[in-house]
């Protein structure tokens, strides 16, 4: 589902990634750990097309993203990649259903169909009683589940999660971690998760560590 070949990235004189190679199968959940500044989020942003590498290639569903212009890359990102960040980034003026449906509507899907998909996902995530609630009316854990539903609305090839439980209490974090595995079971969803949470990292099918710009097992 995802293949990364010889990814290198520097910021001025600082070499952050020094030749990353990685393959992730459909339905696999992998975690990436490492010290702060090791390059975990940089790698995730490159896989997610939010940043470009200095060298190397990224393939998603067998498609190389290297030659895409910004417009095509934006379309590909919206349709093929879901994102879950530490902070949910929900739009405060919109309801849970509207927040989840936004990427689908941006992708020029029918609004009614987008909102039906949003409601189906929110129900799957245990939020059927929260359709019309705005973010300020939701708990932190509920807000992050809305963000997960939003990441899934376009049926992405892969969901990239950057410290997804970093802003949650331990109980909400545990529920979020279980949710990823439920989604893998029910939707065959692929996840790449950057985390400092060792419990979540150890639950993954594979735990990879970045050190000195390379992956060490």
QUIKAMO-V538615 format. One record per residue. N is the residue number from 1. RES is the residue in three letters. SS is DSSP state (@ for helix, = for strand, . for the rest). NEAR is the number of other ideal C-beta (glycine too) atoms within 8 Angstrom. Layout:
# QUIKAMO-V538615
n: {N | N}
res: {RES | RES}
ss: {SS | SS}
near: {NEAR | NEAR}
This chain:
# QUIKAMO-V538615
n: {1 | 2 | 3 | 4 | 5 | 6 | 7 | 8 | 9 | 10 | 11 | 12 | 13 | 14 | 15 | 16 | 17 | 18 | 19 | 20 | 21 | 22 | 23 | 24 | 25 | 26 | 27 | 28 | 29 | 30 | 31 | 32 | 33 | 34 | 35 | 36 | 37 | 38 | 39 | 40 | 41 | 42 | 43 | 44 | 45 | 46 | 47 | 48 | 49 | 50 | 51 | 52 | 53 | 54 | 55 | 56 | 57 | 58 | 59 | 60 | 61 | 62 | 63 | 64 | 65 | 66 | 67 | 68 | 69 | 70 | 71 | 72 | 73 | 74 | 75 | 76 | 77 | 78 | 79 | 80 | 81 | 82 | 83 | 84 | 85 | 86 | 87 | 88 | 89 | 90 | 91 | 92 | 93 | 94 | 95 | 96 | 97 | 98 | 99 | 100 | 101 | 102 | 103 | 104 | 105 | 106 | 107 | 108 | 109 | 110 | 111 | 112 | 113 | 114 | 115 | 116 | 117 | 118 | 119 | 120 | 121 | 122 | 123 | 124 | 125 | 126 | 127 | 128 | 129 | 130 | 131 | 132 | 133 | 134 | 135 | 136 | 137 | 138 | 139 | 140 | 141 | 142 | 143 | 144 | 145 | 146 | 147 | 148 | 149 | 150 | 151 | 152 | 153 | 154 | 155 | 156 | 157 | 158 | 159 | 160 | 161 | 162 | 163 | 164 | 165 | 166 | 167 | 168 | 169 | 170 | 171 | 172 | 173 | 174 | 175 | 176 | 177 | 178 | 179 | 180 | 181 | 182 | 183 | 184 | 185 | 186 | 187 | 188 | 189 | 190 | 191 | 192 | 193 | 194 | 195 | 196 | 197 | 198 | 199 | 200 | 201 | 202 | 203 | 204 | 205 | 206 | 207 | 208 | 209 | 210 | 211 | 212 | 213 | 214 | 215 | 216 | 217}
res: {UNK | UNK | UNK | UNK | UNK | UNK | UNK | UNK | UNK | UNK | UNK | UNK | UNK | UNK | UNK | UNK | UNK | UNK | UNK | UNK | UNK | UNK | UNK | UNK | UNK | UNK | UNK | UNK | UNK | UNK | UNK | UNK | UNK | UNK | UNK | UNK | UNK | UNK | UNK | UNK | UNK | UNK | UNK | UNK | UNK | UNK | UNK | UNK | UNK | UNK | UNK | UNK | UNK | UNK | UNK | UNK | UNK | UNK | UNK | UNK | UNK | UNK | UNK | UNK | UNK | UNK | UNK | UNK | UNK | UNK | UNK | UNK | UNK | UNK | UNK | UNK | UNK | UNK | UNK | UNK | UNK | UNK | UNK | UNK | UNK | UNK | UNK | UNK | UNK | UNK | UNK | UNK | UNK | UNK | UNK | UNK | UNK | UNK | UNK | UNK | UNK | UNK | UNK | UNK | UNK | UNK | UNK | UNK | UNK | UNK | UNK | UNK | UNK | UNK | UNK | UNK | UNK | UNK | UNK | UNK | UNK | UNK | UNK | UNK | UNK | UNK | UNK | UNK | UNK | UNK | UNK | UNK | UNK | UNK | UNK | UNK | UNK | UNK | UNK | UNK | UNK | UNK | UNK | UNK | UNK | UNK | UNK | UNK | UNK | UNK | UNK | UNK | UNK | UNK | UNK | UNK | UNK | UNK | UNK | UNK | UNK | UNK | UNK | UNK | UNK | UNK | UNK | UNK | UNK | UNK | UNK | UNK | UNK | UNK | UNK | UNK | UNK | UNK | UNK | UNK | UNK | UNK | UNK | UNK | UNK | UNK | UNK | UNK | UNK | UNK | UNK | UNK | UNK | UNK | UNK | UNK | UNK | UNK | UNK | UNK | UNK | UNK | UNK | UNK | UNK | UNK | UNK | UNK | UNK | UNK | UNK | UNK | UNK | UNK | UNK | UNK | UNK}
ss: {. | = | = | = | = | = | = | = | = | = | = | . | . | = | = | = | = | = | = | = | = | = | = | = | . | . | . | . | = | = | = | = | = | . | . | . | . | . | . | @ | @ | @ | @ | @ | @ | @ | @ | . | . | . | . | . | . | . | = | = | = | = | = | = | . | . | = | = | . | . | . | . | . | @ | @ | @ | @ | @ | @ | @ | @ | @ | @ | @ | = | = | = | = | = | . | . | . | . | . | . | . | . | . | = | @ | @ | @ | @ | @ | @ | @ | @ | @ | @ | @ | . | . | . | . | @ | @ | @ | @ | @ | @ | @ | @ | @ | @ | @ | @ | @ | @ | . | . | . | . | . | . | . | . | . | = | @ | @ | @ | . | . | @ | @ | @ | @ | @ | @ | @ | @ | @ | @ | @ | @ | @ | . | . | . | . | . | = | = | = | = | = | . | . | . | . | . | . | . | @ | @ | @ | @ | @ | @ | @ | @ | @ | @ | @ | @ | @ | @ | @ | @ | @ | @ | . | . | . | = | = | = | = | . | . | . | @ | @ | @ | @ | @ | @ | . | . | = | = | = | = | = | = | . | . | = | = | = | .}
near: {10 | 14 | 8 | 15 | 9 | 9 | 16 | 13 | 13 | 9 | 5 | 4 | 4 | 6 | 9 | 10 | 15 | 9 | 10 | 15 | 9 | 9 | 7 | 11 | 7 | 6 | 7 | 11 | 12 | 13 | 15 | 14 | 13 | 9 | 5 | 3 | 4 | 10 | 12 | 11 | 8 | 11 | 15 | 13 | 9 | 16 | 13 | 10 | 12 | 6 | 8 | 4 | 12 | 7 | 6 | 12 | 10 | 16 | 12 | 14 | 7 | 4 | 8 | 7 | 11 | 6 | 4 | 9 | 5 | 6 | 6 | 8 | 11 | 8 | 9 | 14 | 11 | 11 | 8 | 12 | 14 | 12 | 10 | 12 | 11 | 7 | 5 | 9 | 5 | 11 | 8 | 7 | 4 | 9 | 9 | 17 | 12 | 11 | 13 | 14 | 14 | 11 | 10 | 13 | 10 | 7 | 10 | 4 | 8 | 5 | 8 | 6 | 9 | 13 | 11 | 8 | 12 | 16 | 11 | 8 | 12 | 17 | 9 | 9 | 11 | 6 | 13 | 8 | 4 | 12 | 11 | 6 | 10 | 10 | 13 | 5 | 6 | 12 | 6 | 10 | 12 | 11 | 12 | 16 | 14 | 19 | 13 | 15 | 16 | 13 | 11 | 14 | 15 | 11 | 4 | 11 | 9 | 15 | 15 | 13 | 14 | 11 | 11 | 13 | 13 | 9 | 8 | 11 | 7 | 6 | 7 | 13 | 12 | 9 | 9 | 15 | 13 | 8 | 11 | 13 | 10 | 8 | 13 | 13 | 6 | 7 | 7 | 7 | 10 | 16 | 14 | 14 | 14 | 13 | 14 | 6 | 10 | 7 | 8 | 13 | 12 | 8 | 9 | 11 | 5 | 7 | 9 | 11 | 10 | 15 | 9 | 5 | 12 | 10 | 9 | 6 | 4}
